[in-house]
């Protein structure tokens, strides 16, 4: 039914639910499971205006990338605990909804699974959630959990 399932995770409980469902579906279909964590790239201006610990030389992007890698690795562990196999995890920088959809297209995913509410900020409440944007941008089926 599905050869490649993409699940987007951000560390939220909603994305963990989506991951568990995707892992179960992956087992049923014998699909490849692609886990994607997207972090927002911050401009130099945003980084210079952010509160930075003086003893931590990492840039804001480096910190976000590091956290995203932790989320992706945790997701692989959860998927394995559920029983999923043939799992790969990726970390990308960019605008979350567009990056998820583009990644799905590039990797020829048959289905995208996302949580209904994630770690979005106030902008998500004002402009629409990532899951809503993914459903409107994707040309392949999207399941919102």
C-alpha positions as CSV (number, residue, x, y, z in Angstrom):
1,X,0.0,0.0,0.0
2,X,2.6,2.5,1.1
3,X,6.3,2.1,0.1
4,X,7.6,5.1,1.9
5,X,6.0,6.8,4.9
6,X,7.3,10.2,6.1
7,X,6.6,11.2,9.7
8,X,7.6,14.6,11.0
9,X,8.5,14.9,14.6
10,X,9.4,17.8,16.8
11,X,9.6,16.3,20.3
12,X,5.9,17.1,21.2
13,X,3.5,14.5,22.5
14,X,1.4,15.0,19.3
15,X,4.4,14.1,17.1
16,X,5.1,11.1,19.3
17,X,1.5,9.9,18.7
18,X,2.0,10.4,15.0
19,X,5.3,8.5,15.2
20,X,3.8,5.5,17.0
21,X,1.0,5.3,14.4
22,X,3.5,5.6,11.5
23,X,5.6,2.9,13.1
24,X,2.6,0.5,13.4
25,X,1.6,1.3,9.8
26,X,5.1,0.8,8.6
27,X,5.1,-2.7,10.1
28,X,1.7,-3.5,8.5
29,X,2.7,-2.3,5.0
30,X,6.4,-3.3,5.1
31,X,7.3,0.3,4.1
32,X,10.4,2.3,4.7
33,X,9.8,4.8,7.5
34,X,11.4,8.2,7.1
35,X,11.6,10.3,10.3
36,X,12.1,14.1,9.7
37,X,12.9,16.7,12.3
38,X,12.9,20.3,11.0
39,X,14.4,23.2,12.8
40,X,14.0,26.9,11.9
41,X,17.1,28.6,10.6
42,X,17.7,31.9,12.4
43,X,19.2,34.9,10.7
44,X,22.4,36.5,12.0
45,X,20.2,39.4,13.2
46,X,18.0,37.1,15.2
47,X,21.0,35.3,16.6
48,X,22.7,38.5,17.6
49,X,19.6,39.7,19.4
50,X,19.0,36.4,21.2
51,X,20.1,35.8,24.8
52,X,23.3,33.8,24.5
53,X,25.2,32.3,27.4
54,X,28.8,33.8,27.3
55,X,30.4,30.4,28.0
56,X,28.5,28.7,25.2
57,X,30.0,29.7,21.8
58,X,27.5,27.7,19.8
59,X,25.4,29.7,17.4
60,X,21.6,29.6,17.7
61,X,21.5,27.4,14.5
62,X,24.0,25.0,16.0
63,X,22.0,24.7,19.2
64,X,18.8,24.1,17.3
65,X,20.4,21.6,15.0
66,X,21.8,19.8,18.1
67,X,18.4,19.6,19.7
68,X,16.8,18.5,16.4
69,X,19.3,15.6,16.2
70,X,18.4,14.6,19.8
71,X,14.7,14.6,18.8
72,X,15.4,12.5,15.7
73,X,17.5,10.0,17.6
74,X,14.8,9.7,20.3
75,X,12.2,9.1,17.5
76,X,14.3,6.2,16.1
77,X,14.4,4.6,19.6
78,X,10.6,5.0,19.9
79,X,10.0,3.5,16.5
80,X,12.2,0.6,17.3
81,X,10.4,0.0,20.6
82,X,7.1,-0.1,18.7
83,X,8.7,-2.7,16.4
84,X,9.4,-0.7,13.3
85,X,12.3,-1.6,11.1
86,X,13.8,-0.1,8.0
87,X,13.8,3.3,9.6
88,X,15.9,6.3,8.7
89,X,16.0,9.7,10.5
90,X,16.9,13.1,9.0
91,X,17.4,16.6,10.3
92,X,16.7,19.6,8.0
93,X,16.8,23.4,8.5
94,X,14.0,25.5,7.1
95,X,10.4,26.6,7.3
96,X,8.8,23.5,8.8
97,X,5.7,22.9,6.6
98,X,7.5,23.7,3.3
99,X,10.5,21.6,4.3
100,X,8.4,18.6,5.2
101,X,6.5,18.7,1.9
102,X,9.6,19.2,-0.1
103,X,11.4,16.4,1.7
104,X,8.4,14.1,1.0
105,X,8.5,14.9,-2.7
106,X,12.3,14.5,-2.9
107,X,12.2,11.1,-1.2
108,X,9.1,9.9,-3.0
109,X,7.0,9.4,0.1
110,X,3.5,7.9,-0.4
111,X,2.2,9.3,2.9
112,X,3.1,12.1,5.3
113,X,2.0,11.8,8.9
114,X,2.1,14.7,11.3
115,X,0.8,15.5,14.8
116,X,-2.1,17.9,15.0
117,X,-0.2,20.2,17.5
118,X,3.5,20.5,17.9
119,X,6.0,22.8,19.4
120,X,4.8,25.7,17.3
121,X,5.0,29.3,18.6
122,X,2.5,32.1,18.7
123,X,2.9,32.6,15.0
124,X,1.3,29.1,14.5
125,X,-1.8,30.3,16.3
126,X,-1.9,33.5,14.1
127,X,-1.0,32.0,10.8
128,X,-2.1,28.4,11.1
129,X,-0.4,25.3,12.4
130,X,2.3,23.4,10.6
131,X,-0.1,20.4,10.1
132,X,-2.6,22.7,8.5
133,X,0.0,24.1,6.1
134,X,1.4,20.7,5.2
135,X,-2.1,19.5,4.3
136,X,-2.6,22.5,2.0
137,X,0.8,22.3,0.4
138,X,1.2,18.5,-0.1
139,X,0.3,16.7,-3.3
140,X,0.4,13.3,-1.6
141,X,-1.9,12.1,1.2
142,X,-1.4,13.6,4.7
143,X,-2.6,12.0,7.9
144,X,-2.9,14.4,10.9
145,X,-2.9,12.6,14.2
